[in-house]
Amino acid sequence: MKLFYKLISQLLIVSMVLLPFSASAGMIGTDQAIAGAQALANRDKVRDFVSRTDVQKQFQALGLDASTAQARVNAMTQDEINRIAGNIDSLPAGASSSAGWWAAGVIIVGLLVWYFYK
């Protein structure tokens, strides 16, 4: 048993000497941290928008299944997500007089999803 411990300790010593290991830590800027958080927030915003029942009904009217729409959103690049999230932010708040604009916004988002998928 003593021979086994000696062999293991020698292997550990050799591996620590010969195998390189390095770790580096660096500071990241606030802008990088905020950009990462903003990217996640935009992706969640588009996912939430696509998962709404009224949006899913509009997609079904256009012939797009809800699971397909979610898969297409997951396949989008970050630039596409940011553009669509900006469009969602610019949509009206949902008054009855703006129902036409809201429907147009849903159609635009649906067409963007369809366009970037193909």
N, C-alpha and C positions, 0 to 999 in steps of 0.2 A: 504494500500500500504506500509505503514511503517512496518507493521508486516512481509510482504513478504521480504523486504530488510533485516530485522533483521534475518529472517530464513535463507536466502541465505548466509549472512555473517557468521552466526554460522556454517552452513554446510561447508563452505570453511575453517574456522578455524579448525574444527574437522578433516577434511580430510587432511589438511597440517600437523597436529600433529600426526595423527594415520597412515596415509599411507606413506610408505617409498618411498622416491625418491632420487636417487643418479645419479650423472653423474661423469664420470671419463675421464680425458683426459690424454693421454700419448704420449710420443715421439716415433716416429717410425724411424727406421734406414734408411739410404740412400739406403742400399741394398734391403730392403723390398719395398721401393717406386719404385726403378728401376725394381725389379722383377715383380711387378704388371704392370708397363708400358710395359715391355718387353713381358709379357704374352699377353696383349691386342694387341701389334704390331704383334706378331707371328700369332695370331688368324686372324687378319685382312689380313695378308699376304697370309695365306692359303685360306681364303675366296675370296680374289681378284684373286688368281691363279685359283681357281676352276671356277670362274665366267668368265674367259677369253673365247672368242669364239673358239679359236683353241683347248683349253683343253676340252671344252664341246663337240666339234666334236669328239675328241678322246674318250671321255666317251661314246658318242652315238655309236661309232664303237665297243666299248666293251659291249654295251647293257645296259648302265646306263643312266638314265634320269638326266638332269641338276638339277632339283629341288630335286631329290633324293640325288644327290651328295652334294648339299648344306645342306640338312637335316642331312646327315651323318657327314659332317664337324662340324655342330653345336652340334652333339651328342658326339664328341670326347672329351677325357680328355685332360688336359693341357700338359701332357707328350707326348701324341701322336701328338698334334699340334706342340710342340717344335721339335720333330723328323722330321716331315714333313717339317716344315719351314727351318730346317737345310738342308734338301735335296733340297729344292727350292733354297737356297743360293748357293749350290754347283753345280747347273746346269750351263752349258755354256751359254754365252750371246746371242746366237741365230744366229751364222754364218751358212752359207749353208753347210760347211764341217762338222758341228757338229749336223746336223739335226737328225742323227741316235741316238746320245746321248740324244738329247732333247726329242725325241719320247720315248726313253727308260725311261727317267725320268718321263714323263707323265704317262707311263704305270705303273711304280713303284708306283707313287702317287695314281693312280687309284686302283691298287691292294691293297695298304695299306688302302685306304678308304674302299674298299670292305671287306678286311680281318677284320678290326676293327668293321665294322658294324655287321658282322656275328659273 
